[in-house]
Amino acid sequence: MKIYIVIPAHNEAHLIGKTLSSLVAQSYPASKIVVVNDNSTDTTEDVLQEFSSKHANISYINTTTAAVHLPGSKVINAFYHGYDSLDQDYDLICKFDADLIFPENYLATIVSLFKTNSKVGMAGGFCYIASGQDWVLENLTNKDHIRGALKAYRKECFVQIGGLKRAMGWDTIDELLAQYHNWQIVTDESLHVKHLKPTGNTYNPKAKYKQGEAFYKMRYGFILTAIASVKLALLKKRPKLIIDYILGFLKAKKKYQDFLVSKEEGAFIRQLRWSKIKAKIFK
């Protein structure tokens, strides 16, 4: 299987080298790795020049999307700058973050998951963050969800879901739409990926309503939004976020008439969400 990897990077001079080194060391090499140097003001490009000069499968492009780090749109716009620079001769397309260290068997294991079952549309491992001398699971989501930092897609699935949405919530919508199209989402708990920066630690304060807006645009409805808001805020250990998320939903409801999914997809998403909630209650 041919693997193409796109890595958006913004001011990652101190970390991107570690990510690329771990990818170069893979037992199953990626065919192409393109790093999108997005509006960096540090020496990120110097690091990329060094790696691209030494490794034929690594390249980079410079681009400017926006200086403000808003979740969703900025990173996906950068991703597409990289994706559009590639040909379509791939089997798996990966969107990775620039602050990860992958175990040597990561890509080999991912390929095995896709080869074992032709209905697997997405696969991934788990992010671990430093806690003292240990690395602990970055537990912001259920174990059946693949973090946005390390997404891998079968080409057919990626095309069928319409690629990645340029909005916050893209890394939830992709999995919901994959299931809508009867693809399976697979995670492997043996794949421990070191995440060097905690999720969301560089987001601009202007983004505080974006999560609620995402719930609205995914057609969750108010009750599911409230449940999801409580769950996510508590996982982040920041209960005050519940109000921000719900206000974001209400503001979006007044402001927007457009959605990220169709009515049919929205109905499927709500049914899927409710079925999982009921399964947890009555297990």
C-alpha positions in Angstrom: 0.0 0.0 0.0 1.3 3.5 -0.9 1.1 5.9 2.0 1.1 9.7 1.5 1.4 11.9 4.6 0.6 15.6 4.9 1.8 17.5 7.9 0.6 21.1 8.5 3.3 22.9 10.6 3.2 26.4 12.2 6.2 27.4 14.2 7.3 23.9 15.0 11.1 24.3 14.6 11.8 22.5 17.9 9.4 19.6 17.3 9.0 18.9 13.6 12.5 17.3 13.4 11.4 14.7 16.0 8.3 13.9 14.1 10.1 13.5 10.8 12.9 11.4 12.4 10.3 9.0 13.7 8.7 8.8 10.3 12.0 8.2 8.6 12.6 5.4 11.0 9.4 3.5 10.2 9.7 -0.2 9.3 7.1 0.4 6.6 8.2 3.7 4.9 5.8 6.3 3.6 6.0 6.9 -0.2 5.6 10.6 0.2 5.7 13.0 3.1 4.9 16.7 2.5 5.1 19.3 5.2 3.2 22.5 4.8 5.1 25.3 6.5 2.2 27.6 7.3 3.1 31.1 8.1 5.9 30.1 10.5 8.1 32.9 11.9 10.7 30.7 13.5 13.3 28.4 11.8 10.8 25.7 10.8 11.8 26.0 7.1 15.5 25.4 8.0 14.6 22.1 9.6 12.5 21.2 6.6 15.3 22.0 4.2 17.6 19.7 6.0 15.3 16.8 6.0 14.1 17.2 2.4 17.8 17.4 1.2 18.5 14.0 2.9 15.3 12.1 2.2 13.8 11.7 -1.2 10.3 11.0 0.1 10.2 14.2 2.1 9.3 17.6 0.6 7.8 20.8 1.9 5.9 23.9 0.7 5.5 27.3 2.2 2.1 28.9 2.5 0.2 31.5 4.4 -3.3 30.7 5.6 -3.9 32.9 8.6 -1.7 34.1 11.5 -4.5 33.4 14.1 -4.6 29.8 15.2 -8.3 29.0 15.1 -9.2 25.4 15.4 -10.3 23.5 12.3 -10.2 25.9 9.3 -6.5 26.9 9.6 -5.1 23.4 9.8 -7.3 21.9 7.1 -6.6 24.8 4.7 -2.9 24.0 5.3 -3.6 20.3 4.8 -5.1 20.9 1.4 -2.2 23.0 0.3 -0.1 19.9 0.8 -2.7 17.4 -0.5 -3.2 19.4 -3.7 0.5 19.3 -4.4 0.4 15.5 -4.4 -0.6 13.1 -7.2 -3.5 10.7 -6.7 -1.5 7.5 -6.9 -1.9 6.6 -3.2 -3.8 3.9 -1.2 -3.7 5.7 2.2 -3.7 9.4 2.9 -2.6 10.6 6.4 -3.0 13.9 8.1 -0.5 14.0 10.9 0.4 16.8 13.3 4.0 18.2 13.5 4.5 17.5 17.2 4.3 13.7 17.3 6.8 10.9 17.8 5.6 7.6 16.2 6.7 4.1 17.2 8.7 2.4 14.5 5.9 -0.1 13.7 3.2 2.6 13.4 2.7 2.6 9.6 3.3 -1.1 9.3 0.5 -1.7 11.8 -1.8 0.7 10.2 -1.3 -0.9 6.8 -2.0 -4.3 8.4 -5.3 -3.0 9.7 -6.4 -1.8 6.3 -5.3 -5.0 4.6 -7.0 -7.3 7.0 -10.4 -5.8 6.4 -11.5 -4.1 3.2 -14.3 -2.2 5.0 -11.8 -0.3 7.3 -12.0 3.3 6.1 -10.0 5.0 8.8 -7.4 3.7 11.3 -5.1 5.1 14.0 -3.4 4.7 17.3 -3.5 6.9 20.4 -1.8 10.1 21.6 0.1 10.0 24.9 1.3 13.1 26.7 4.1 13.6 29.2 3.2 13.4 32.9 6.3 13.6 35.0 8.5 10.7 34.0 5.7 8.8 32.4 3.6 9.0 29.2 -0.1 8.9 29.8 -3.1 8.6 27.5 -4.4 11.9 26.3 -7.9 10.9 27.2 -10.2 13.5 25.6 -12.3 11.1 23.6 -13.6 7.5 23.5 -11.2 4.8 22.4 -13.2 4.2 19.2 -12.3 7.7 18.0 -9.1 8.6 16.1 -7.6 11.9 17.2 -7.2 14.6 14.6 -3.5 14.5 15.2 -3.0 11.2 13.5 -5.7 10.4 10.9 -5.2 7.7 8.3 -7.8 7.2 5.5 -8.3 4.6 2.8 -8.4 6.5 -0.5 -11.9 5.3 -1.3 -13.3 6.4 2.1 -11.6 9.8 1.9 -13.1 10.5 -1.5 -16.6 9.2 -0.5 -16.8 11.4 2.6 -15.8 14.4 0.5 -12.5 14.8 2.2 -12.0 17.0 5.3 -14.3 19.9 6.3 -12.6 23.2 6.7 -14.2 23.8 10.1 -13.9 22.9 13.7 -15.3 19.4 14.2 -13.8 18.1 11.0 -12.2 15.2 12.9 -15.6 14.1 14.2 -17.5 14.7 11.0 -15.1 12.5 9.0 -15.8 9.5 11.2 -19.6 10.1 11.3 -19.7 10.4 7.5 -17.5 7.3 7.1 -20.0 5.3 9.1 -22.8 6.8 7.1 -21.2 5.3 4.1 -20.7 1.9 5.9 -17.0 2.3 6.5 -15.5 1.0 9.8 -13.3 3.1 12.1 -10.5 1.0 13.7 -8.1 2.0 16.5 -5.1 0.0 17.8 -4.4 0.4 21.5 -0.9 -0.9 21.1 0.1 2.1 19.1 1.4 4.7 21.5 2.2 8.0 19.9 4.0 10.7 21.9 2.1 14.0 21.6 4.6 16.7 22.5 2.1 19.6 22.8 -1.2 19.2 24.6 -4.2 19.6 22.3 -5.6 23.1 22.0 -2.9 24.8 24.0 -2.3 27.4 21.3 -5.9 28.2 20.3 -6.9 31.8 20.2 -9.5 32.9 22.8 -11.7 33.9 19.9 -12.3 30.2 19.4 -14.2 29.6 22.6 -17.6 29.4 20.8 -16.4 27.3 17.9 -17.1 23.9 19.5 -20.8 24.8 20.0 -20.9 26.1 16.5 -19.5 22.8 15.3 -22.2 20.9 17.2 -24.9 23.1 15.5 -23.4 22.6 12.0 -23.2 18.8 12.5 -27.0 19.0 13.2 -26.8 17.6 16.7 -29.7 19.6 18.0 -29.8 21.2 21.4 -30.2 18.2 23.7 -27.3 16.3 22.1 -25.2 19.5 22.1 -25.8 19.9 25.8 -24.8 16.3 26.5 -21.7 16.5 24.3 -20.8 19.9 25.9 -20.9 18.5 29.4 -18.9 15.4 28.4 -16.2 17.3 26.6 -15.8 20.1 29.2 -15.4 17.5 32.0 -12.9 15.5 30.0 -10.9 18.7 29.6 -11.4 19.4 33.4 -12.8 22.8 32.6 -16.5 22.8 33.5 -16.9 26.5 32.5 -16.5 25.5 28.9 -20.0 24.0 29.1 -21.5 27.5 28.9 -19.2 28.5 26.1 -20.2 25.5 24.0 -23.9 25.9 24.6 -23.7 29.7 23.8 -21.7 28.8 20.7 -24.5 26.6 19.6 -27.2 29.2 20.2 -25.2 32.0 18.5 -24.7 29.7 15.5 -28.4 28.9 15.4 -29.2 32.6 15.1 -26.4 33.4 12.6 -26.1 30.4 10.2 -28.5 28.6 7.9 -25.8 26.4 6.4 -24.6 23.1 7.8 -21.6 20.8 7.3 -23.8 17.7 6.6 -27.0 17.1 4.7 -30.4 16.5 6.4 -30.1 12.8 5.8 -26.5 12.7 7.2 -27.7 14.7 10.1 -30.5 12.3 10.9 -28.0 9.4 10.8 -25.6 11.3 13.0 -28.3 11.9 15.7 -29.5 8.3 15.6 -25.9 7.1 15.9 -25.1 9.4 18.8 -28.3 8.4 20.7 -27.7 4.7 20.1 -24.2 5.1 21.7 -25.6 7.0 24.6 -28.3 4.3 25.2 -25.7 1.6 24.9 -23.6 3.2 27.7 -26.7 3.7 29.9 -28.0 0.2 29.6 -24.8 -1.8 29.3 
